[in-house]
Amino acid sequence: MKKQNLSRRQFIGSGALAATSMLFLSKTSFAGSLLSAAKPNSVINGVQIGVITYSFRSMPGTVEDLLKYCIDCNINAIELMGDAAEAYAGAPKREQGQSWTEFAPKIAEWRAAASMDKFKELRKMYNDAGVTIYAWKPNALGAKNSDAEIEYAFNVGKALGVTHVTVELPNDEQTKRLGDLATKHKMYVGYHAHTQATPTLWDTALSQSKYNAINLDIGHYASGTSSSPIPFIEKYNDRITSMHIKDRKFNNGPNAPWGQGDTPIKEVLALMKKNKYKFPATIELEYAIPASSDAVQEVKICRAYAADALK
């Protein structure tokens, strides 16, 4: 995989031709192996099971790596974290010790001029392998980001083929700002909450724009409210763009392997199946990975748990 991650500087100079040849052969080999592999499928009895690529944060995280993990886990749809996509598109890296104040103008400048071609290329790579990107979570939707950066995030989303972008739920002023820009681009924003979630937490954002929506996390919701998220899902299902699945204990308790916490994962998935909800159920691996395992193996276990619940 390292051969695929040649930087632009490596193309410059006397070794450019050799480096280009190596890159071409490596990418050709990678693409060929994906096309020859069986296509993944994680639509189970009408319910789309996906994964957020954050789940693989303990492992190498290039877009090629992430795609391989998805195929290994037999998952055909994902929420893509922004860092890997931007790195693939040539974004500058934040140097070790560099403050955000120093780095922010550099990444903003790059985003202002970034071509969508690499993001379209990324989408094709995934689609050719049988994986759809239904959401992406960019680091460009904050209060300190310019309108130009936010619009860049929506444009990247379009290039990737997503239905929505996701972001941590900000204050009312920012949800209004994002909602207005989302309306302009006709791209949904799924707002994610942690244990501060309540049955009415999203109401203001939802009232501000029809493109403001919910990226529900049933583990956080159950832990923060010490109650089932099912009534919330039934009430707001038409405003949920995607839903993170994890297990947590009530009373702000810890994450747990699926089936060992208080989150009614099986009941939620059964509800999705019964009511034919079309938003994806996104595996988010947050419990501690056993020393004898790794993120891919644990995501496989989570997928198997979901499949059993949807029989």
C-alpha positions as CSV (number, residue, x, y, z in Angstrom):
1,M,0.0,0.0,0.0
2,K,2.8,2.4,0.7
3,K,3.6,2.6,-3.0
4,Q,0.1,4.1,-3.6
5,N,0.7,7.0,-1.3
6,L,3.5,8.8,-3.3
7,S,3.4,12.5,-2.6
8,R,3.6,15.1,-5.4
9,R,7.2,15.9,-4.4
10,Q,8.2,12.3,-5.3
11,F,6.9,12.9,-8.8
12,I,9.3,15.8,-9.3
13,G,12.9,15.4,-10.4
14,S,14.8,12.7,-12.1
15,G,12.8,9.8,-10.6
16,A,9.4,11.1,-11.8
17,L,9.0,8.5,-14.6
18,A,9.9,5.6,-12.4
19,A,7.7,6.8,-9.6
20,T,4.8,7.3,-12.0
21,S,5.3,3.8,-13.4
22,M,5.3,2.3,-9.9
23,L,2.1,4.2,-8.9
24,F,0.3,3.1,-12.1
25,L,1.2,-0.5,-11.6
26,S,0.2,-0.4,-8.0
27,K,-3.1,1.3,-8.6
28,T,-3.9,-1.0,-11.5
29,S,-3.1,-4.0,-9.3
30,F,-5.3,-2.7,-6.5
31,A,-8.2,-1.9,-8.8
32,G,-7.9,-5.3,-10.5
33,S,-8.0,-7.1,-7.1
34,L,-11.1,-5.2,-6.1
35,L,-12.9,-5.8,-9.4
36,S,-12.2,-9.5,-9.2
37,A,-13.4,-9.8,-5.6
38,A,-17.0,-10.6,-4.8
39,K,-19.1,-7.4,-4.3
40,P,-20.0,-6.8,-0.6
41,N,-23.7,-6.7,0.4
42,S,-24.9,-5.6,3.8
43,V,-28.6,-4.9,2.9
44,I,-30.2,-7.4,5.3
45,N,-34.0,-7.9,4.9
46,G,-34.4,-4.4,3.5
47,V,-32.2,-2.7,6.1
48,Q,-29.0,-1.1,5.0
49,I,-26.2,-1.8,7.4
50,G,-23.2,0.5,7.0
51,V,-20.1,1.5,8.9
52,I,-18.5,4.8,9.7
53,T,-14.8,4.7,8.8
54,Y,-14.0,6.1,12.2
55,S,-14.5,2.5,13.3
56,F,-11.1,1.6,11.7
57,R,-9.2,4.5,13.4
58,S,-6.8,2.0,15.1
59,M,-5.6,0.8,11.7
60,P,-3.9,2.4,8.7
61,G,-6.4,4.8,7.2
62,T,-5.8,5.6,3.5
63,V,-8.9,5.4,1.3
64,E,-7.5,2.2,-0.2
65,D,-7.1,0.7,3.3
66,L,-10.7,1.7,4.3
67,L,-12.2,0.2,1.1
68,K,-10.4,-3.1,1.8
69,Y,-11.7,-3.2,5.3
70,C,-15.3,-2.6,4.1
71,I,-14.9,-5.5,1.6
72,D,-13.4,-7.7,4.2
73,C,-16.4,-7.0,6.5
74,N,-18.9,-7.5,3.7
75,I,-20.3,-4.0,4.0
76,N,-21.4,-2.1,0.9
77,A,-22.2,1.4,2.3
78,I,-20.3,3.8,4.5
79,E,-20.1,7.2,6.2
80,L,-16.7,8.4,5.3
81,M,-14.6,10.6,7.7
82,G,-13.2,13.6,6.0
83,D,-9.5,13.3,6.6
84,A,-8.9,10.3,4.4
85,A,-10.8,11.8,1.5
86,E,-9.0,15.1,1.7
87,A,-5.6,13.4,2.0
88,Y,-6.4,11.4,-1.2
89,A,-7.3,14.7,-2.9
90,G,-3.9,16.2,-2.0
91,A,-4.8,18.3,1.0
92,P,-1.8,19.7,3.0
93,K,-1.0,17.8,6.2
94,R,-1.0,19.4,9.6
95,E,2.6,19.2,10.8
96,Q,3.5,17.9,14.2
97,G,3.3,20.6,16.7
98,Q,1.6,23.0,14.3
99,S,-1.3,24.9,16.0
100,W,-4.7,24.9,14.4
101,T,-4.4,28.7,14.2
102,E,-1.4,28.2,11.9
103,F,-2.9,25.4,9.9
104,A,-6.4,26.6,9.4
105,P,-5.6,29.3,6.8
106,K,-3.5,26.7,4.8
107,I,-6.3,24.2,4.6
108,A,-8.8,26.9,3.8
109,E,-6.7,28.1,1.0
110,W,-6.3,24.6,-0.4
111,R,-10.1,24.0,-0.1
112,A,-10.8,27.2,-2.0
113,A,-8.9,25.9,-5.1
114,A,-9.4,22.2,-4.7
115,S,-10.6,20.3,-7.8
116,M,-13.5,17.9,-7.4
117,D,-11.8,15.4,-9.8
118,K,-10.0,13.4,-7.1
119,F,-13.2,13.1,-5.0
120,K,-15.0,11.8,-8.1
121,E,-12.2,9.4,-8.7
122,L,-12.5,8.2,-5.1
123,R,-16.3,7.7,-5.6
124,K,-15.7,5.6,-8.7
125,M,-13.1,3.5,-6.9
126,Y,-15.5,2.7,-4.2
127,N,-18.5,2.2,-6.5
128,D,-16.6,-0.1,-8.8
129,A,-15.8,-2.2,-5.8
130,G,-19.5,-2.3,-4.8
131,V,-19.3,0.3,-2.0
132,T,-21.5,3.4,-1.8
133,I,-20.6,6.5,0.2
134,Y,-23.9,7.7,1.7
135,A,-22.5,10.3,4.0
136,W,-19.2,12.1,4.7
137,K,-18.1,13.9,7.8
138,P,-15.8,16.8,6.9
139,N,-13.9,19.0,9.2
140,A,-15.2,22.1,7.5
141,L,-18.6,22.8,8.9
142,G,-17.7,24.6,12.1
143,A,-18.4,28.2,13.2
144,K,-14.8,29.2,12.5
145,N,-15.0,27.9,8.9
146,S,-15.8,30.3,6.2
147,D,-18.9,30.1,4.0
148,A,-16.6,29.1,1.2
149,E,-15.3,26.1,3.2
150,I,-18.8,25.0,4.1
151,E,-19.9,25.2,0.4
152,Y,-16.7,23.3,-0.5
153,A,-17.9,20.6,1.9
154,F,-21.3,20.4,0.2
155,N,-19.5,20.2,-3.2
156,V,-17.3,17.4,-2.1
157,G,-20.4,15.6,-0.8
158,K,-21.9,15.9,-4.3
159,A,-18.7,14.6,-5.9
160,L,-18.7,11.6,-3.5
161,G,-22.4,10.9,-4.3
162,V,-23.6,11.3,-0.7
163,T,-27.1,12.1,0.4
164,H,-25.9,14.1,3.4
165,V,-22.9,15.4,5.4
166,T,-22.7,14.9,9.1
167,V,-21.4,17.2,11.9
168,E,-21.6,17.5,15.7
169,L,-24.7,19.5,16.6
170,P,-23.6,23.1,17.1
171,N,-25.5,26.1,18.5
172,D,-28.7,27.5,17.0
173,E,-26.9,30.2,15.2
174,Q,-24.7,27.7,13.4
175,T,-27.5,25.3,12.5
176,K,-29.3,28.3,10.9
177,R,-26.2,29.1,8.9
178,L,-25.6,25.6,7.9
179,G,-29.3,25.1,7.1
180,D,-29.4,28.1,4.8
181,L,-26.3,26.9,2.9
182,A,-27.7,23.3,2.8
183,T,-30.9,24.7,1.2
184,K,-28.8,26.4,-1.4
185,H,-27.0,23.2,-2.3
186,K,-30.0,20.9,-1.7
187,M,-27.8,18.7,0.5
188,Y,-28.9,17.4,3.9
189,V,-26.9,18.0,7.1
190,G,-27.3,15.2,9.7
191,Y,-26.5,16.6,13.1
192,H,-24.9,14.2,15.6
193,A,-25.3,14.4,19.3
194,H,-23.7,12.5,22.2
195,T,-25.2,12.0,25.7
196,Q,-26.6,15.6,25.7
197,A,-29.3,14.2,23.5
198,T,-33.0,14.7,24.6
199,P,-36.3,14.1,22.8
200,T,-36.4,17.7,21.8
201,L,-32.7,18.5,21.2
202,W,-33.0,18.8,17.4
203,D,-36.3,20.7,17.3
204,T,-34.8,24.1,16.6
205,A,-32.5,22.9,13.9
206,L,-35.3,21.0,12.2
207,S,-37.5,24.1,12.2
208,Q,-34.8,26.2,10.6
209,S,-34.5,24.3,7.3
210,K,-35.9,21.2,5.7
211,Y,-32.3,20.2,4.9
212,N,-31.4,20.2,8.6
213,A,-31.7,16.6,9.8
214,I,-30.7,14.1,12.4
215,N,-27.7,11.7,12.5
216,L,-28.9,9.8,15.5
217,D,-26.6,7.7,17.7
218,I,-28.8,5.2,19.6
219,G,-26.0,4.3,22.0
220,H,-25.4,7.9,23.1
221,Y,-29.1,8.6,23.2
222,A,-29.8,5.6,25.4
223,S,-26.9,6.3,27.7
224,G,-27.7,10.0,28.1
225,T,-31.5,9.6,28.6
226,S,-31.4,6.2,30.3
227,S,-34.3,5.2,28.0
228,S,-35.0,3.6,24.7
229,P,-34.6,5.6,21.5
230,I,-37.5,3.8,19.8
231,P,-40.2,6.5,20.6
232,F,-37.8,9.2,19.2
233,I,-37.1,7.2,16.1
234,E,-40.8,6.6,15.5
235,K,-41.5,10.3,15.9
236,Y,-38.7,11.6,13.8
237,N,-38.0,8.9,11.3
238,D,-38.7,11.1,8.3
239,R,-35.9,13.5,9.5
240,I,-33.3,10.9,10.2
241,T,-30.6,10.7,7.5
242,S,-28.5,8.0,9.1
243,M,-28.3,6.3,12.5
244,H,-25.2,5.2,14.4
245,I,-25.4,1.9,16.1
246,K,-23.5,1.1,19.2
247,D,-24.1,-0.3,22.7
248,R,-23.8,1.7,25.9
249,K,-24.9,1.4,29.5
250,F,-27.6,3.7,30.9
251,N,-26.7,6.7,33.2
252,N,-23.8,7.9,31.0
253,G,-22.3,4.5,31.3
254,P,-19.5,3.2,29.1
255,N,-19.5,1.7,25.7
256,A,-19.9,-2.1,25.6
257,P,-19.6,-4.9,23.2
258,W,-22.9,-5.3,21.4
259,G,-25.5,-7.1,23.5
260,Q,-23.7,-6.3,26.8
261,G,-25.1,-2.7,27.3
262,D,-28.5,-1.2,27.7
263,T,-29.1,0.0,24.2
264,P,-31.9,-1.9,22.5
265,I,-30.0,-2.6,19.3
266,K,-32.0,-5.6,18.2
267,E,-35.3,-3.9,18.9
268,V,-34.3,-0.8,16.9
269,L,-33.2,-2.9,13.9
270,A,-36.4,-4.9,14.1
271,L,-38.3,-1.6,14.0
272,M,-36.4,-0.5,10.9
273,K,-37.2,-3.8,9.2
274,K,-40.9,-3.7,10.2
275,N,-41.5,0.0,9.2
276,K,-39.2,-0.2,6.1
277,Y,-37.1,2.8,7.1
278,K,-34.7,3.7,4.4
279,F,-32.0,5.5,6.4
280,P,-28.9,3.3,7.0
281,A,-27.9,1.8,10.3
282,T,-24.2,2.7,10.7
283,I,-21.9,0.5,12.8
284,E,-19.7,2.6,15.0
285,L,-17.1,0.7,16.8
286,E,-16.3,2.4,20.1
287,Y,-15.9,-0.3,22.7
288,A,-12.4,-1.4,23.6
289,I,-11.0,-3.9,21.1
290,P,-9.7,-7.1,22.7
291,A,-5.9,-7.6,22.5
292,S,-6.5,-10.7,20.4
293,S,-8.6,-8.9,17.8
294,D,-8.6,-5.8,15.6
295,A,-11.1,-3.3,14.3
296,V,-12.0,-5.4,11.2
297,Q,-12.7,-8.5,13.2
298,E,-14.9,-6.5,15.7
299,V,-16.9,-4.8,12.9
300,K,-17.5,-8.3,11.5
301,I,-18.9,-9.3,14.9
302,C,-21.1,-6.2,14.9
303,R,-22.4,-6.9,11.4
304,A,-23.2,-10.5,12.4
305,Y,-25.1,-9.3,15.4
306,A,-27.1,-7.0,13.2
307,A,-27.8,-9.7,10.7
308,D,-29.0,-12.0,13.5
309,A,-31.3,-9.3,14.7
310,L,-32.8,-8.9,11.2
311,K,-33.6,-12.5,10.5
